[in-house]
Amino acid sequence: MTGEDWVGLVVTGALLVYLFVALVRADRTR
């Protein structure tokens, strides 16, 4: 793996976690 591939994975993972947390918070506030 190259450095760029690693950065891409980290960014994608961070976005997925952010979206997941946003969904959980939305469900809790209902």
Secondary structure as a PSIPRED ss2 file (coil, helix, strand):
# PSIPRED VFORMAT (PSIPRED V4.0)

   1 M C   1.000  0.000  0.000
   2 T C   1.000  0.000  0.000
   3 G H   0.000  1.000  0.000
   4 E H   0.000  1.000  0.000
   5 D H   0.000  1.000  0.000
   6 W H   0.000  1.000  0.000
   7 V H   0.000  1.000  0.000
   8 G H   0.000  1.000  0.000
   9 L H   0.000  1.000  0.000
  10 V H   0.000  1.000  0.000
  11 V H   0.000  1.000  0.000
  12 T H   0.000  1.000  0.000
  13 G H   0.000  1.000  0.000
  14 A H   0.000  1.000  0.000
  15 L H   0.000  1.000  0.000
  16 L H   0.000  1.000  0.000
  17 V H   0.000  1.000  0.000
  18 Y H   0.000  1.000  0.000
  19 L H   0.000  1.000  0.000
  20 F H   0.000  1.000  0.000
  21 V H   0.000  1.000  0.000
  22 A H   0.000  1.000  0.000
  23 L H   0.000  1.000  0.000
  24 V H   0.000  1.000  0.000
  25 R H   0.000  1.000  0.000
  26 A H   0.000  1.000  0.000
  27 D H   0.000  1.000  0.000
  28 R H   0.000  1.000  0.000
  29 T H   0.000  1.000  0.000
  30 R C   1.000  0.000  0.000
